[in-house]
Amino acid sequence: MSEPSRGGAASGGARPCRLALLAALPLEVRPFLRRVKARRLQGLGLPAWEFSPGEGRGVLALTGMGEEAAGEAAKRVVASWQPQVLISLGFSGALLPGLAPGDLVLGGAFHRYDPASGRLDEVQAPAPPRPLEALAGYLTAAGLPAAIGSCVTTPGILHKGGQGGALKHLPQPALDLETAALAAVAREAGIPFLALRVITDTGGEEIPDFIREGWEPGYGPGLPKVLCWLAGDPRRLKAMLHLWRRSRLGAARLAEGLGVILPLC
């Protein structure tokens, strides 16, 4: 995994910070790290960077994919940096029509969904640092499409068309693999929590089976995995390029959205 670095590496230490941002994948945050000229941090045991959000100190760490990895990383971040605000960010898939690629979703409710049983559990989270309606208004005023929705965390990438009605009754459900764990850690720590997700696949689109069934915890598929997928069927390249383009759009939109939101938190 190649990580951006700015100004050398610094020691993470145990200095408190104002904002702690957590994302699963390097692809989700590269434009943001360039935008804020972030400096790589050492000492946390996770890929991490330091930046200035205007006032105080901001840090960003990568958790890797999956709820277990995200929860453990969040606990480490909270213990080490004692943030005043915890922010979850990254890619999400829309379940229903109405959300387009690049749309930003602010988490107004949080759920954990088990596709095997169909069980949908709400996860309580602390209030965000600013009212979501106000944040959505600032994003819209900046020309960024934004909605307040439901962040639904699943144990794996779902085949969306095969899911039952419980999910479809939620307002603007956006699927991911980590947010519920981060919300739970914020609740335990008693610190404000905000989720900012960006849509990469719409409600009418499915992640290809070879990716959906072959995903693994970690920081995303490396070159050997990609080559293995292509060796299995070179026609998969078209779908992979499509998702890569959507990911680039999503990462750029996250960086823009954070540029609007972070000074307000």
C-alpha positions in Angstrom: 0.0 0.0 0.0 1.4 3.4 -1.0 0.6 6.2 1.5 1.0 9.9 0.9 3.5 11.7 3.1 4.0 15.4 3.7 7.0 16.9 5.4 8.4 13.7 6.8 7.1 11.6 9.6 6.3 12.8 13.1 5.7 11.0 16.3 2.0 10.5 17.1 2.7 10.6 20.8 -0.3 10.9 23.2 -1.1 14.6 22.5 -4.9 15.3 22.5 -6.5 16.4 19.3 -9.6 18.3 18.4 -10.7 16.1 15.5 -10.0 12.5 14.7 -11.0 11.2 11.3 -11.2 7.5 10.5 -11.5 5.9 7.1 -11.0 2.3 6.0 -9.0 2.7 2.8 -6.1 4.9 1.5 -8.1 5.5 -1.7 -10.8 7.3 0.2 -8.6 10.0 1.7 -5.7 10.6 -0.7 -7.2 13.9 -2.1 -7.9 15.1 1.4 -4.4 14.4 2.6 -2.9 16.3 -0.3 -5.3 19.1 0.2 -4.4 19.7 3.9 -0.7 18.9 3.4 -0.9 16.2 6.1 2.2 14.9 7.8 2.6 11.2 8.4 2.6 10.1 12.1 4.4 7.2 13.7 3.7 5.4 16.9 0.1 4.4 16.6 0.5 1.1 14.8 -1.9 2.3 12.1 -1.4 4.4 9.0 -2.0 7.9 10.4 -1.5 11.6 9.6 -1.6 15.0 11.3 -3.1 18.2 9.9 -4.4 21.6 10.9 -8.1 21.9 10.7 -7.9 25.7 11.3 -8.0 25.5 15.1 -6.4 22.8 17.2 -5.0 19.6 15.9 -6.5 17.1 13.5 -5.5 13.5 12.9 -6.6 10.9 10.4 -6.1 7.2 10.7 -6.9 4.2 8.4 -8.7 1.3 10.1 -8.8 -1.2 7.3 -12.1 -2.7 6.1 -14.6 -4.4 8.3 -16.4 -3.6 11.6 -13.9 -5.5 13.8 -10.9 -3.7 12.4 -12.7 -0.4 12.6 -13.7 -0.8 16.2 -10.2 -1.8 17.4 -8.7 1.1 15.5 -11.2 3.6 16.9 -10.5 2.4 20.5 -6.8 2.9 19.9 -7.3 6.4 18.4 -9.5 7.5 21.3 -7.1 6.2 23.9 -4.1 7.8 22.2 -5.4 11.1 21.0 -8.4 11.8 23.2 -10.3 13.6 20.4 -13.1 16.1 21.0 -14.9 14.9 17.9 -14.8 11.5 16.1 -15.6 11.4 12.4 -16.3 8.4 10.2 -15.8 8.9 6.5 -15.6 6.8 3.3 -17.4 5.2 0.5 -20.9 3.8 0.7 -23.4 2.1 -1.6 -26.9 3.4 -2.0 -29.7 0.9 -1.5 -32.6 2.8 -3.0 -33.0 5.3 -5.9 -32.5 8.9 -5.1 -28.8 9.0 -4.3 -26.3 9.6 -7.2 -22.6 8.8 -7.5 -20.7 11.5 -5.6 -23.6 12.5 -3.3 -22.6 13.1 0.3 -24.6 11.4 3.0 -24.5 12.7 6.6 -25.4 10.0 9.1 -28.7 10.8 10.9 -29.2 7.2 12.1 -26.9 4.2 12.5 -27.8 0.5 12.1 -26.1 -2.9 12.0 -27.7 -5.4 9.5 -27.3 -9.1 9.4 -28.3 -10.4 5.9 -28.3 -14.0 7.0 -31.1 -13.4 9.5 -32.5 -10.2 8.2 -32.0 -8.6 11.6 -31.6 -4.8 11.7 -30.4 -3.2 15.0 -30.2 0.5 15.6 -26.8 1.6 17.0 -27.1 4.6 19.4 -24.5 7.4 18.8 -23.7 10.7 20.4 -25.0 13.9 18.8 -22.9 15.4 16.0 -20.8 18.5 16.8 -23.2 20.7 14.7 -26.9 20.0 13.7 -26.9 17.9 10.6 -29.4 20.2 8.8 -27.0 23.1 9.2 -24.1 21.0 7.9 -26.1 19.8 4.9 -27.1 23.4 4.2 -23.4 24.5 4.1 -22.5 21.6 1.8 -25.4 22.4 -0.6 -24.4 26.1 -0.5 -20.9 25.1 -1.6 -22.3 23.2 -4.6 -22.0 19.7 -3.1 -25.1 17.5 -3.2 -25.8 16.3 0.3 -28.5 14.4 2.2 -29.2 13.2 5.7 -29.5 9.4 5.6 -29.1 6.1 7.5 -25.7 4.5 7.7 -26.1 0.8 7.6 -23.1 -1.4 8.5 -23.0 -4.9 7.1 -20.6 -7.8 7.6 -19.7 -7.9 3.9 -20.6 -6.4 0.6 -24.3 -7.2 -0.1 -26.1 -8.2 -3.2 -28.6 -5.3 -2.7 -31.4 -6.7 -4.9 -31.8 -9.7 -2.7 -32.4 -7.9 0.6 -35.7 -7.8 2.5 -37.9 -4.9 3.3 -36.4 -3.9 6.7 -33.6 -1.9 5.0 -35.9 -0.4 2.4 -38.0 1.4 5.1 -35.0 3.4 6.3 -34.6 7.0 5.0 -31.8 7.1 2.4 -29.9 4.0 3.5 -26.2 4.0 2.7 -24.3 0.7 3.1 -20.8 0.4 4.5 -18.6 -2.0 6.5 -17.4 0.1 9.4 -19.6 3.0 10.7 -21.6 1.2 13.4 -18.4 0.2 15.2 -17.2 3.7 15.2 -20.5 5.1 16.4 -20.4 2.5 19.3 -16.8 3.6 20.3 -17.9 7.3 20.2 -20.8 6.5 22.5 -18.6 4.6 25.0 -16.2 7.5 25.0 -18.9 10.1 25.3 -17.6 12.3 22.4 -19.6 13.9 19.5 -19.8 11.7 16.4 -20.2 12.5 12.8 -20.4 10.2 9.7 -19.8 11.6 6.3 -20.1 9.0 3.5 -20.0 9.4 -0.3 -22.0 7.3 -2.7 -20.0 5.2 -5.2 -22.7 2.8 -6.4 -26.4 3.7 -6.8 -29.4 1.7 -5.7 -29.7 0.2 -9.1 -26.1 -1.0 -9.3 -24.5 -4.1 -7.8 -20.9 -4.6 -6.9 -19.6 -7.4 -9.3 -19.8 -10.9 -7.8 -16.0 -11.5 -8.0 -15.4 -8.4 -5.8 -18.4 -8.9 -3.5 -17.4 -12.5 -2.8 -13.6 -11.9 -2.8 -13.3 -9.0 -0.5 -11.0 -9.4 2.6 -10.3 -7.3 5.7 -7.4 -4.9 5.2 -6.6 -1.8 3.2 -8.1 -2.9 -0.2 -7.1 -5.4 -2.8 -3.4 -5.2 -3.7 -1.9 -5.9 -7.1 -1.7 -9.7 -6.7 -5.5 -9.8 -6.0 -6.3 -7.6 -8.9 -4.2 -9.7 -11.3 -5.9 -12.8 -10.0 -9.3 -11.4 -10.8 -8.2 -10.4 -14.3 -6.6 -13.8 -14.8 -9.9 -15.4 -14.0 -11.6 -13.3 -16.6 -10.0 -10.4 -18.5 -13.5 -9.0 -19.2 -13.6 -8.0 -15.5 -11.3 -5.0 -16.4 -14.3 -2.9 -17.6 -16.1 -3.3 -14.2 -12.9 -2.6 -12.3 -12.2 0.6 -14.2 -15.7 1.7 -13.7 -15.4 1.3 -9.9 -12.0 3.0 -9.9 -13.5 6.0 -11.6 -16.3 6.2 -9.2 -13.8 5.9 -6.3 -11.8 8.8 -7.7 -15.0 10.9 -7.9 -16.0 9.8 -4.4 -12.6 10.6 -2.8 -12.5 14.0 -4.5 -16.0 14.8 -3.2 -15.1 13.7 0.3 -12.1 16.1 0.3 -14.4 18.9 -0.8 -17.0 18.1 1.8 -14.4 17.9 4.6 -13.1 21.3 3.5 -16.6 22.7 4.2 -17.4 20.7 7.3 -14.2 20.5 9.4 -14.0 24.3 10.1 -17.5 24.0 11.5 -16.9 21.1 13.9 
